[in-house]
Amino acid sequence: LHYYGIQIDVDAIEGDKNYIFTQAAASATWAVQHNLNKFPSCTMVLSTGQQGYGDVTFIDQNNLTITFASAESGKAYIN
């Protein structure tokens, strides 16, 4: 009978990165600095609870803008 030890470096395991952005004041353009170092997917939820549809423009791997047809407030779920 043999026993084997396994060591896992938890700090070396990186899970999926995500960020929640809150736009409190209604605006047609949301400037988001997420610092995820990737080009993430975005889901927008308006303050009414409905899903929002806006144009996402990636500035770089850490910044993006979301542009709506009219001023909106709510959250952007970025992952």
ABEGO torsion letter per residue (X at the ends): XBBBBBBBBAAABBBBBBBBBBBABBBABBBBBAGAGBBBBBBBBBAAGBBBBBBBBBABAABBBBBBABBBBEBBBBX
